């Protein structure tokens, strides 16, 4: 393993070596630390369940790195393993930046700039989630799930209170939700709006795993209002039924929009058709007669499309 250009830092990417101890900031010694180094790609282990690599994203990164250079270091976790006989060995496990790592591999590079974090498994997962929320292309459902996981991990930290309320007084840590609002890219213009967003993310907790699969398969994971309706159901069967109901509504709405779009296109084509002088005169007389027939016009407008079409067929047969 080669190390060069080492820069020691502390905190969650603060870039300050000695941050001040305040009511909103934990002491440095209680926070995971990291070093920025250049290391051998072969030394990095990829473990755990990860989203599949996107070849298109890797290609874009390769083009960017070739043109502009490598801009953002990946993050790895330094883990000490028992090597037996009272000895330990250090492993570098990838935390975030798999696409960047793959792009560098395919470009033939053997080393890569890394942030090597020191901490426990919870710290590593929280760091990974934080980067995912900033960078990864997540669906709204995946985003909510990762926000919830981050808050739960934060509240499991003995350094943080397990209460979801803002505490008063100097030196007392904030609850997980308040920490999420402060540290994660939560949508909202105000602190209160962001807090509500985090709280609403917890609605997905009640989704059964089978319901999550059904929601994703139906494409409802991109619509928070719909998958939250599914989550509001209390049983698995009720959630699956709600997915089917919402999917049926979506299909029916799509058909109506398609039909409306076809009718609009037909109307536009007819309206642009050029008329001869004789046809223009006939159209003007027809419109005058139509406007004079108040009762006929009113009944025609109020009739269903099926009745209108049948009416036109009938009057054509009278000619």
Secondary structure, 3 states (H helix, E strand, C coil): CCCCCCEEEECCCCCCCCCCCECCECCHHHCCEEEEEEEEHHHEECCCCCCCCCHHHHHHHHHHHHHHCCCCCEEEEEEEEEEECCEEEEEEEEEECHHHHHHHHHCCCCEEEEEEEECCHHHHHHHHHHHHHHHCCCCHHHHHHHHHHHHHHHHHCCCCCCCCCCCCCCCCCCCHHHHHHHHCCCCCCCHHHHHHHHHHHHHHHHCCHHHHHHHHHCCHHHCHHHHHHHHCCCCHHHHHHHHHHHHHHHHHHHHHHHHHHHHHHHHHHHHCCCCCHHHHHHHHHHHHHHHHCHHHHHHHHHCCHHHHHHHHHHHHHCC
